[in-house]
Amino acid sequence: MRERVRLRKPRRATLHSWSFHQLGTFIAYKAKRAGVPVVYVDPAYTSQECSRCHHIDRRNRPSQAVFACRVCGFVEHADLNSSHNIAARGWSLWVRGAESQAPALTPTA
């Protein structure tokens, strides 16, 4: 992300100093507060896996934006295909009994 974002210098410094860990912490906190479970999934090969037939091949990505499965012929925007794979992995973990990984909220005075 840092290599692809084009901003002016002051905004760039702010973006690059903000940690991805902090983003994850914010998401977990907000999810817990809203009663939404959080399950972390391994994102490996989600951009190369077909969300329809689950065939994994690096040639399924003919370009950065396009996903085209070499087995079943399914074509979709690459980011949308990857998001379907991540959602399916999360759902699979959840139905197998995974516990929410959002930290417990601590009451404040």
C-alpha positions in Angstrom: 0.0 0.0 0.0 2.8 2.4 0.9 4.4 2.1 -2.5 1.2 2.7 -4.4 -0.3 5.7 -2.6 0.5 9.1 -4.1 0.0 12.0 -1.7 1.6 15.3 -0.9 4.5 15.2 1.6 2.6 16.1 4.8 -0.2 13.6 4.2 2.4 11.0 3.1 4.2 11.3 6.4 1.0 10.8 8.3 0.0 7.8 6.3 3.4 6.1 6.6 3.7 6.6 10.3 0.3 5.0 11.0 0.6 1.3 11.8 -1.4 -1.5 10.3 -1.5 -3.0 13.8 -3.3 0.0 15.0 -5.9 -0.4 12.3 -6.5 -4.0 13.3 -6.8 -2.9 16.9 -9.4 -0.3 16.0 -11.4 -2.8 13.9 -11.4 -5.3 16.8 -12.5 -2.7 19.3 -15.3 -1.4 17.2 -16.5 -4.9 16.3 -16.5 -5.9 20.0 -18.4 -2.8 20.9 -21.0 -3.5 18.2 -21.2 -7.2 19.1 -19.7 -8.4 15.8 -17.4 -11.4 16.0 -13.8 -11.1 14.6 -12.1 -14.0 13.0 -8.6 -13.7 11.4 -7.9 -15.8 8.3 -4.8 -16.6 6.5 -4.8 -14.5 3.3 -2.3 -16.6 1.5 -3.2 -17.3 -2.2 -6.6 -15.6 -1.9 -5.7 -13.5 -5.0 -4.8 -16.7 -7.0 -7.7 -18.9 -5.9 -11.0 -19.1 -7.8 -13.9 -18.3 -5.6 -16.1 -20.6 -7.6 -14.1 -23.8 -8.1 -11.2 -23.1 -5.6 -8.5 -23.8 -8.2 -5.2 -22.0 -7.2 -2.8 -21.0 -10.0 -0.7 -17.8 -10.3 -1.7 -17.7 -14.0 -5.3 -17.0 -12.8 -4.2 -13.4 -12.6 -3.5 -12.2 -16.1 -3.3 -8.6 -14.8 -3.4 -6.7 -11.6 -7.2 -6.0 -11.9 -8.5 -9.1 -13.6 -9.0 -12.6 -12.3 -9.7 -15.3 -14.8 -9.8 -19.0 -13.7 -7.8 -21.3 -16.0 -10.0 -24.3 -15.0 -13.7 -23.1 -14.9 -13.4 -19.9 -16.9 -14.8 -17.7 -14.2 -13.9 -14.0 -14.7 -14.2 -11.2 -12.0 -12.4 -8.2 -10.7 -9.4 -9.6 -8.8 -10.1 -7.7 -5.6 -13.7 -8.8 -5.5 -12.7 -12.4 -6.1 -10.1 -12.2 -3.3 -12.7 -10.7 -0.9 -15.0 -13.6 -1.7 -12.2 -16.1 -0.8 -11.4 -14.3 2.5 -15.1 -14.2 3.4 -15.5 -17.9 2.7 -12.5 -18.8 4.8 -13.8 -16.7 7.7 -17.2 -18.3 7.4 -15.6 -21.8 7.4 -13.7 -21.0 10.5 -16.8 -19.6 12.2 -19.1 -22.5 11.5 -16.4 -24.9 12.8 -16.6 -23.2 16.1 -13.8 -20.6 16.0 -14.0 -18.1 18.9 -14.1 -14.4 18.3 -10.7 -12.9 18.5 -11.8 -9.4 19.4 -10.4 -8.4 22.8 -12.7 -8.0 25.8 -13.8 -4.5 26.5 -12.7 -3.0 29.7 -15.2 -0.7 31.4 -14.1 2.9 32.0 -15.2 5.2 34.8 
